[in-house]
């Protein structure tokens, strides 16, 4: 299998993993809260990575990575896992999940621009068009709301847009910096470094907010721990590792675009729950699928 095809397969697999983890985290997040869930999912993910490292024979600790790799991967975690996720969750409050998701559809664009600036990653004209079509389709799908389904008024729309934009740039930067630091190292070991740095970042946030009592209480919620463990397997453990595998073998912008189709994959879940989707959502999904097909048909830039 060529590097290009491996990157595409890993990117699509990442989107599937994140769709599964999103459903699981939605269930546990209702009981735990977003900040507590962020800390718990990182701890569980690190435990799974330690077990996997032991099975691989390298031990429970990430080995073979130099100080440069640790530095770039830690910075990527602070940008993507801590800053990106924190700004996104705040945007959900200020702007609403639907509008925030529209802004987050710009992650592939930012990843392409930052990848070009930092890694000199060139994209063909066809790839740029395909990325634009896919991003537009995703934005259209998540922005569409059937008539009569109600609409939430944003509390602070300008602040919400800025937070969502910062979240998008943070996640895109984290992806590019991960590639910069990972090199040819094992994606699972690189993920372990990112989660350790991310956990350290959230520990500072929790200390500043005095949140440790709530987190300890959340740990005792056995009913929430099962979906949290499922989400941690498909999210921090497998999903993040596959995302690093994708950027390791392909252009960051292309990988980010394939990963971004998670909202499209969640449309069948909405149908199963009897939630309204509407023609706009279906049309946006069809456009995103068309963009992905065109993207996978393109040859990488030389």
C-alpha positions in Angstrom: 0.0 0.0 0.0 1.4 3.4 -1.0 1.9 6.2 1.6 -0.9 8.2 0.0 -3.5 5.4 0.3 -2.4 4.5 3.8 -2.9 8.2 4.8 -6.3 8.2 3.3 -7.4 5.0 5.0 -6.1 6.2 8.3 -7.8 9.6 7.9 -11.2 7.9 7.1 -10.7 5.4 10.0 -10.0 8.4 12.3 -13.4 9.9 11.3 -15.2 6.7 12.1 -13.4 6.4 15.5 -14.3 10.0 16.4 -17.9 9.4 15.4 -18.1 6.4 17.8 -16.3 8.3 20.5 -18.6 11.4 20.0 -21.7 9.3 20.7 -20.1 7.6 23.8 -18.8 10.9 25.2 -22.2 12.6 24.7 -23.7 10.0 27.0 -21.0 10.3 29.7 -20.6 14.0 29.3 -24.2 14.6 30.4 -23.2 13.2 33.8 -19.6 14.3 34.1 -19.4 17.7 32.5 -17.0 18.7 29.7 -13.9 19.6 31.7 -14.1 16.5 34.0 -14.6 14.3 30.9 -11.6 15.8 29.2 -9.3 14.9 32.1 -10.9 11.4 32.6 -10.7 10.5 28.9 -7.0 11.4 28.8 -6.2 9.3 31.9 -8.1 6.3 30.5 -6.4 6.8 27.1 -3.0 6.9 28.7 -3.7 3.7 30.5 -4.7 2.0 27.3 -1.6 3.2 25.6 0.6 1.9 28.4 -1.0 -1.5 28.0 -0.5 -1.4 24.2 3.1 -0.3 24.6 3.7 -3.3 26.9 2.1 -5.6 24.4 4.3 -4.1 21.6 7.4 -4.8 23.7 8.5 -1.2 24.3 7.1 -1.0 27.8 4.4 1.3 29.3 6.4 4.5 28.7 7.0 6.1 25.2 10.6 5.4 24.3 12.9 6.2 21.4 11.7 9.8 21.0 14.3 12.6 21.5 13.9 15.9 23.2 12.9 17.7 20.0 10.1 15.2 19.4 8.9 15.6 23.0 9.0 19.3 22.6 7.0 19.6 19.4 4.5 16.9 20.4 4.0 18.6 23.8 3.4 21.9 22.0 1.0 20.2 19.6 -1.0 18.9 22.6 -1.2 22.3 24.2 -2.4 23.8 20.9 -4.8 21.0 19.9 -5.9 19.1 22.9 -5.9 21.9 25.6 -6.4 25.2 23.7 -8.4 23.8 20.8 -10.8 21.7 22.9 -11.2 24.3 25.6 -12.0 27.1 23.1 -14.4 24.7 21.3 -16.3 23.8 24.5 -16.5 27.5 25.4 -17.8 28.3 21.9 -20.6 25.7 22.4 -21.8 27.8 25.3 -21.4 31.2 23.8 -22.4 30.5 20.2 -24.1 27.1 20.3 -23.0 23.7 19.0 -24.4 24.0 15.5 -22.8 27.4 14.7 -19.6 26.4 16.4 -19.4 23.3 14.2 -19.8 25.5 11.1 -16.7 27.5 12.1 -14.9 24.3 13.0 -15.4 23.1 9.4 -12.5 25.5 8.6 -10.0 23.1 10.3 -8.9 21.5 6.9 -8.3 25.0 5.4 -6.2 26.1 8.4 -4.3 22.8 8.4 -3.5 23.2 4.7 -2.2 26.8 5.2 -0.2 26.0 8.4 1.2 22.8 6.8 2.3 24.8 3.7 3.9 27.5 6.0 5.7 25.2 8.4 6.3 22.0 6.4 6.3 23.3 2.9 3.5 20.9 2.0 2.3 21.6 -1.5 -1.2 20.7 -2.6 -2.4 20.3 -6.2 -5.2 22.5 -7.6 -7.5 19.5 -7.6 -6.7 18.7 -3.9 -7.5 22.3 -3.0 -10.8 22.2 -4.8 -11.7 18.9 -3.2 -10.8 20.2 0.3 -13.0 23.3 -0.3 -15.9 21.2 -1.6 -15.7 18.8 1.4 -15.5 21.7 3.9 -18.4 23.5 2.3 -20.5 20.3 2.4 -19.7 19.7 6.1 -20.5 23.3 7.0 -23.8 23.1 5.0 -24.8 19.8 6.7 -24.2 21.0 10.2 -25.6 24.5 9.6 -28.9 23.2 8.1 -31.8 23.0 10.5 -35.3 21.9 9.5 -38.1 24.3 9.9 -39.9 24.1 13.2 -37.0 22.4 14.9 -36.2 25.5 16.9 -33.0 27.5 17.0 -30.9 28.5 20.0 -30.0 32.2 20.3 -26.3 32.8 20.7 -25.4 34.4 24.0 -22.4 36.3 22.7 -22.1 35.7 19.0 -18.9 37.7 18.4 -17.1 36.1 21.3 -18.4 32.7 20.3 -17.1 33.0 16.7 -13.7 34.1 18.0 -13.6 31.1 20.4 -14.6 28.7 17.7 -12.1 30.2 15.3 -9.4 29.8 18.0 -10.4 26.2 18.5 -10.2 25.5 14.8 -6.7 27.1 14.5 -5.6 25.3 17.6 -6.7 21.9 16.4 -5.1 22.5 12.9 -1.9 23.8 14.5 -1.8 20.8 16.8 -2.1 18.4 13.9 0.8 20.1 11.9 3.0 20.3 15.0 2.4 16.6 15.7 3.7 15.8 12.2 6.7 18.1 12.8 7.6 16.3 16.0 6.7 12.7 15.2 8.9 12.1 12.2 9.1 8.3 11.6 8.3 7.3 15.2 5.5 5.0 16.3 2.2 7.0 16.2 1.0 5.3 19.4 4.1 6.4 21.3 3.7 9.9 19.8 0.1 9.9 21.0 1.2 8.9 24.5 3.5 12.0 24.6 0.6 14.2 23.4 -1.8 12.9 26.0 0.7 13.3 28.8 1.3 16.9 27.8 -2.5 17.5 27.3 -3.2 16.0 30.8 -0.5 18.4 32.3 -2.2 21.3 30.6 -5.6 20.4 31.8 -4.2 19.8 35.3 -3.2 23.5 35.3 -6.6 24.5 34.2 -8.3 22.4 36.8 -6.1 23.8 39.5 -6.8 27.4 38.4 -10.5 26.7 38.4 -10.6 24.6 41.6 -12.1 21.7 39.7 -10.4 18.7 41.3 -13.2 18.0 43.7 -15.7 17.7 40.8 -13.3 15.4 38.9 -12.9 13.1 41.9 -16.7 13.0 42.2 -17.0 12.2 38.5 -14.6 9.2 38.9 -17.1 7.6 41.2 -19.9 7.7 38.7 -19.8 4.1 37.5 -22.7 4.6 35.1 -20.7 7.2 33.2 -17.5 5.3 33.2 -18.5 2.6 30.8 -19.3 5.1 27.9 -16.3 7.2 28.9 -14.1 4.1 28.5 -15.6 3.2 25.1 -15.1 6.8 24.0 -11.5 6.8 25.3 -10.7 3.7 23.3 -12.0 5.1 20.0 -10.9 8.7 20.8 -7.6 9.3 22.6 -6.3 5.8 22.1 -7.2 4.7 18.6 -8.6 7.8 17.0 -5.7 10.2 17.9 -3.1 7.5 17.0 -4.7 6.9 13.6 -4.8 10.7 13.0 -1.0 10.8 13.5 -0.6 7.9 11.2 -2.6 9.8 8.6 -0.4 13.0 8.8 2.7 10.9 9.0 2.1 9.4 5.5 0.2 12.2 3.8 -0.3 15.9 3.5 -1.8 17.4 6.7 -4.6 19.3 4.8 -5.7 16.1 3.1 -5.7 14.1 6.3 -7.5 16.9 8.2 -10.2 17.0 5.5 -10.9 13.2 5.7 -11.0 13.4 9.5 -13.4 16.3 9.4 -16.3 14.2 8.0 -17.3 12.9 11.4 -20.5 15.1 11.5 -21.5 13.4 8.2 -21.0 10.0 9.6 -23.2 10.9 12.6 -26.3 11.6 10.4 -27.4 8.0 10.5 -27.3 8.2 14.3 -29.6 11.3 14.1 -32.0 9.3 12.0 -31.9 6.4 14.4 -32.7 8.8 17.3 -35.5 10.3 15.1 -33.8 13.7 15.2 -34.7 16.0 12.3 -32.0 16.3 9.6 -33.7 18.0 6.7 -32.9 18.3 3.0 -30.1 20.8 3.6 -28.3 18.3 5.9 -28.6 15.6 3.3 -27.5 17.9 0.5 -24.4 19.0 2.5 -23.6 15.4 3.3 -23.8 14.4 -0.4 -21.5 17.4 -1.3 -19.0 16.3 1.4 -19.0 12.8 0.1 -18.4 14.1 -3.4 -15.5 16.2 -2.2 -14.0 13.2 -0.4 -14.3 11.0 -3.5 -12.6 13.7 -5.6 -9.9 14.1 -3.0 -9.1 10.4 -2.9 -9.0 10.4 -6.7 -6.3 13.1 -6.8 -2.6 12.3 -7.1 -0.4 13.9 -4.4 1.7 16.9 -5.3 5.3 16.1 -6.2 
